């Protein structure tokens, strides 16, 4: 071949390859072989999302179809799905290996397997569904709980904007008792800067998870959750699920969100006695950062609608919420204080339960104001205590609330404390 022919062949190869992998800033992915001009669902540049993520473009359009792959994202990118485009797990899943996953494995000893691992960069995902139900039982030889399973992991200082998407899982093919399986995990607590993350979740649906639907965990983690729907499995005999958890120094602001179906049937481990049995929470704050709150949201048909278990300085706000049909408690204060205001609580065993027990690092307490508490099986407000000699002194105040049918018609007749000397509940006259 002449030098001129070799040069011409090189030019032709370059012209054929470059558009498929770098057609300007926008990349197209479809379940079809790439074909020119690489700028539509009919003529995509890629047949796999992961290939496009590794490409040069910052806008990725994913056409209708199912894509069996695990995604790793470590740079700024906008991914938009069309026609119900869905990321599903491949038949054989692999361990995720970003620095964020490595840090998580180093802390708990179990490798991560994520459907989508986001470790750095500002990432926007719109109208893309993630199915993180593992095709088999993700276990190792002789090990019953071998992996951390996550639908979407966000860490490494990344920011995720997730909207209009559905996350199903993470969970093994059959729910078991392993304490893994998170739909969305924001942050890796204890990992320093690599464990930090921020996120905005809007108009998404999370369901099919094993342990938690959404978890924000660790200092430097900040999430806003708005108009999101989180659905648990309902009466689940294998595990106590939770809808949304804000924990370990993370800050979470939850608004206009609906959580339901987190009910544990693993008896006798789970049950109505919060001092001796586990319960599944719709929404919980556990050592959350100051400024965390839930407002204008609905948490129905869980064991506990909303729970606060925090340091006194954080004082999560529970305001303008609706909690109905939660089996055990509509709202529970397990440790620290909470501000409960303008909520409607109905049809549970207890409307607001304040716990007192040995080992608390901070006394429970707080205030309930202008709430409506009706139709409880036992008490509108109950101070539940183990009555131990070392219990911390606790005070909880109810003001301006409307209470009826739980079992008395007034706050004074609907409030009970099991330790009157050290767990005091002050009920102002019914407004």
HUZI-V6130 format. One record per residue. N is the residue number from 1. RES is the residue in one small letter. D_CENTER is the distance of its C-alpha to the mean C-alpha in Angstrom with 2 decimals. Layout:
[[N | RES | D_CENTER] [N | RES | D_CENTER]]
//
This chain:
[[1 | x | 61.86] [2 | x | 63.12] [3 | x | 61.30] [4 | x | 60.98] [5 | x | 59.43] [6 | x | 56.92] [7 | x | 55.93] [8 | x | 55.57] [9 | x | 53.42] [10 | x | 51.09] [11 | x | 50.70] [12 | x | 50.00] [13 | x | 47.29] [14 | x | 45.63] [15 | x | 45.76] [16 | x | 44.22] [17 | x | 41.29] [18 | x | 40.20] [19 | x | 39.14] [20 | x | 36.94] [21 | x | 34.90] [22 | x | 35.34] [23 | x | 36.23] [24 | x | 35.81] [25 | x | 32.33] [26 | x | 30.83] [27 | x | 30.16] [28 | x | 29.99] [29 | x | 28.51] [30 | x | 29.71] [31 | x | 30.56] [32 | x | 34.11] [33 | x | 36.34] [34 | x | 36.41] [35 | x | 39.40] [36 | x | 41.02] [37 | x | 40.42] [38 | x | 36.75] [39 | x | 35.44] [40 | x | 34.16] [41 | x | 32.56] [42 | x | 36.13] [43 | x | 36.93] [44 | x | 33.84] [45 | x | 33.94] [46 | x | 31.45] [47 | x | 30.47] [48 | x | 27.31] [49 | x | 24.36] [50 | x | 24.34] [51 | x | 28.01] [52 | x | 27.44] [53 | x | 24.73] [54 | x | 27.46] [55 | x | 29.98] [56 | x | 31.25] [57 | x | 29.76] [58 | x | 26.90] [59 | x | 26.36] [60 | x | 25.52] [61 | x | 26.03] [62 | x | 24.82] [63 | x | 26.99] [64 | x | 26.36] [65 | x | 25.93] [66 | x | 23.92] [67 | x | 23.69] [68 | x | 23.48] [69 | x | 22.32] [70 | x | 19.77] [71 | x | 19.32] [72 | x | 19.80] [73 | x | 19.70] [74 | x | 21.29] [75 | x | 22.92] [76 | x | 22.60] [77 | x | 22.45] [78 | x | 21.74] [79 | x | 20.94] [80 | x | 21.69] [81 | x | 21.73] [82 | x | 24.44] [83 | x | 25.23] [84 | x | 21.94] [85 | x | 21.97] [86 | x | 19.65] [87 | x | 18.84] [88 | x | 19.41] [89 | x | 19.86] [90 | x | 23.51] [91 | x | 25.56] [92 | x | 25.57] [93 | x | 22.40] [94 | x | 22.85] [95 | x | 21.35] [96 | x | 19.64] [97 | x | 21.91] [98 | x | 20.85] [99 | x | 21.47] [100 | x | 17.74] [101 | x | 17.64] [102 | x | 20.97] [103 | x | 19.84] [104 | x | 16.94] [105 | x | 19.55] [106 | x | 22.03] [107 | x | 20.00] [108 | x | 19.17] [109 | x | 21.84] [110 | x | 19.91] [111 | x | 19.84] [112 | x | 16.80] [113 | x | 16.88] [114 | x | 14.60] [115 | x | 15.16] [116 | x | 14.71] [117 | x | 15.18] [118 | x | 15.47] [119 | x | 17.50] [120 | x | 19.34] [121 | x | 20.50] [122 | x | 19.39] [123 | x | 17.84] [124 | x | 17.60] [125 | x | 16.49] [126 | x | 17.72] [127 | x | 18.18] [128 | x | 17.41] [129 | x | 15.81] [130 | x | 14.34] [131 | x | 15.34] [132 | x | 14.13] [133 | x | 16.07] [134 | x | 18.42] [135 | x | 22.03] [136 | x | 23.21] [137 | x | 22.34] [138 | x | 21.01] [139 | x | 23.23] [140 | x | 26.05] [141 | x | 29.61] [142 | x | 29.72] [143 | x | 26.11] [144 | x | 23.72] [145 | x | 20.46] [146 | x | 21.25] [147 | x | 18.23] [148 | x | 14.68] [149 | x | 13.19] [150 | x | 10.51] [151 | x | 10.32] [152 | x | 10.00] [153 | x | 10.62] [154 | x | 11.53] [155 | x | 14.06] [156 | x | 17.83] [157 | x | 17.90] [158 | x | 16.55] [159 | x | 15.42] [160 | x | 13.49] [161 | x | 14.33] [162 | x | 12.61] [163 | x | 14.33] [164 | x | 15.70] [165 | x | 13.91] [166 | x | 12.60] [167 | x | 10.43] [168 | x | 11.89] [169 | x | 11.01] [170 | x | 10.91] [171 | x | 13.55] [172 | x | 17.26] [173 | x | 19.74] [174 | x | 20.03] [175 | x | 17.37] [176 | x | 18.82] [177 | x | 18.44] [178 | x | 17.14] [179 | x | 14.20] [180 | x | 12.55] [181 | x | 10.62] [182 | x | 7.03] [183 | x | 6.31] [184 | x | 5.21] [185 | x | 6.36] [186 | x | 7.91] [187 | x | 11.06] [188 | x | 13.31] [189 | x | 14.50] [190 | x | 18.28] [191 | x | 19.05] [192 | x | 20.58] [193 | x | 20.59] [194 | x | 19.28] [195 | x | 16.01] [196 | x | 15.50] [197 | x | 13.54] [198 | x | 13.07] [199 | x | 11.36] [200 | x | 11.94] [201 | x | 10.05] [202 | x | 12.67] [203 | x | 13.76] [204 | x | 11.31] [205 | x | 10.63] [206 | x | 8.04] [207 | x | 10.03] [208 | x | 12.00] [209 | x | 9.59] [210 | x | 11.42] [211 | x | 9.55] [212 | x | 5.81] [213 | x | 4.11] [214 | x | 0.52] [215 | x | 3.64] [216 | x | 6.50] [217 | x | 9.62] [218 | x | 13.30] [219 | x | 16.04] [220 | x | 16.36] [221 | x | 12.71] [222 | x | 12.47] [223 | x | 10.03] [224 | x | 11.17] [225 | x | 9.31] [226 | x | 12.27] [227 | x | 13.39] [228 | x | 10.25] [229 | x | 10.55] [230 | x | 8.24] [231 | x | 10.81] [232 | x | 11.23] [233 | x | 14.52] [234 | x | 16.53] [235 | x | 19.15] [236 | x | 18.05] [237 | x | 20.78] [238 | x | 19.27] [239 | x | 16.19] [240 | x | 14.33] [241 | x | 10.90] [242 | x | 8.26] [243 | x | 6.27] [244 | x | 4.35] [245 | x | 5.84] [246 | x | 8.00] [247 | x | 10.54] [248 | x | 13.69] [249 | x | 14.96] [250 | x | 12.08] [251 | x | 12.62] [252 | x | 10.37] [253 | x | 12.16] [254 | x | 10.87] [255 | x | 13.72] [256 | x | 15.00] [257 | x | 11.85] [258 | x | 12.26] [259 | x | 10.49] [260 | x | 12.81] [261 | x | 14.04] [262 | x | 12.68] [263 | x | 16.16] [264 | x | 17.57] [265 | x | 21.12] [266 | x | 21.73] [267 | x | 24.79] [268 | x | 26.17] [269 | x | 23.20] [270 | x | 21.15] [271 | x | 22.90] [272 | x | 23.73] [273 | x | 25.00] [274 | x | 22.32] [275 | x | 24.80] [276 | x | 25.39] [277 | x | 22.69] [278 | x | 18.97] [279 | x | 16.95] [280 | x | 13.66] [281 | x | 11.71] [282 | x | 10.33] [283 | x | 9.11] [284 | x | 10.20] [285 | x | 11.60] [286 | x | 13.10] [287 | x | 15.56] [288 | x | 13.71] [289 | x | 15.97] [290 | x | 18.52] [291 | x | 17.85] [292 | x | 14.38] [293 | x | 14.47] [294 | x | 13.52] [295 | x | 16.29] [296 | x | 17.73] [297 | x | 14.84] [298 | x | 15.26] [299 | x | 13.88] [300 | x | 16.40] [301 | x | 17.35] [302 | x | 15.20] [303 | x | 17.01] [304 | x | 15.97] [305 | x | 14.91] [306 | x | 13.88] [307 | x | 14.59] [308 | x | 15.75] [309 | x | 16.79] [310 | x | 17.91] [311 | x | 21.04] [312 | x | 23.53] [313 | x | 23.44] [314 | x | 19.87] [315 | x | 20.39] [316 | x | 17.14] [317 | x | 18.28] [318 | x | 17.57] [319 | x | 19.76] [320 | x | 20.86] [321 | x | 18.32] [322 | x | 19.18] [323 | x | 18.52] [324 | x | 20.78] [325 | x | 21.40] [326 | x | 19.05] [327 | x | 21.21] [328 | x | 21.55] [329 | x | 20.60] [330 | x | 19.46] [331 | x | 18.68] [332 | x | 19.11] [333 | x | 20.07] [334 | x | 20.07] [335 | x | 21.26] [336 | x | 22.21] [337 | x | 22.54] [338 | x | 20.73] [339 | x | 22.12] [340 | x | 21.85] [341 | x | 23.78] [342 | x | 24.71] [343 | x | 22.35] [344 | x | 23.48] [345 | x | 22.94] [346 | x | 24.72] [347 | x | 25.39] [348 | x | 23.89] [349 | x | 25.84] [350 | x | 25.28] [351 | x | 24.25] [352 | x | 23.43] [353 | x | 23.75] [354 | x | 24.57] [355 | x | 24.71] [356 | x | 27.47] [357 | x | 27.86] [358 | x | 29.42] [359 | x | 27.55] [360 | x | 25.67] [361 | x | 25.75] [362 | x | 25.64] [363 | x | 26.90] [364 | x | 24.72] [365 | x | 25.87] [366 | x | 25.47] [367 | x | 26.55] [368 | x | 26.14] [369 | x | 28.06] [370 | x | 28.96] [371 | x | 26.63] [372 | x | 27.74] [373 | x | 27.41] [374 | x | 29.16] [375 | x | 29.83] [376 | x | 28.40] [377 | x | 29.89] [378 | x | 30.62] [379 | x | 30.13] [380 | x | 28.81] [381 | x | 28.11] [382 | x | 28.52] [383 | x | 28.98] [384 | x | 28.21] [385 | x | 30.06] [386 | x | 31.34] [387 | x | 34.40] [388 | x | 34.80] [389 | x | 37.42] [390 | x | 35.06] [391 | x | 32.46] [392 | x | 31.61] [393 | x | 33.06] [394 | x | 30.58] [395 | x | 31.03] [396 | x | 29.11] [397 | x | 30.67] [398 | x | 30.50] [399 | x | 32.28] [400 | x | 33.14] [401 | x | 31.08] [402 | x | 32.14] [403 | x | 32.14] [404 | x | 33.87] [405 | x | 34.17] [406 | x | 32.29] [407 | x | 35.05] [408 | x | 37.16] [409 | x | 37.74] [410 | x | 37.23] [411 | x | 34.82] [412 | x | 37.49] [413 | x | 37.76] [414 | x | 34.06] [415 | x | 32.98] [416 | x | 33.44] [417 | x | 33.15] [418 | x | 33.90] [419 | x | 35.22] [420 | x | 37.24] [421 | x | 38.67] [422 | x | 35.50] [423 | x | 32.68] [424 | x | 33.98] [425 | x | 32.57] [426 | x | 34.49] [427 | x | 34.54] [428 | x | 36.33] [429 | x | 38.44] [430 | x | 36.72] [431 | x | 36.69]]
//
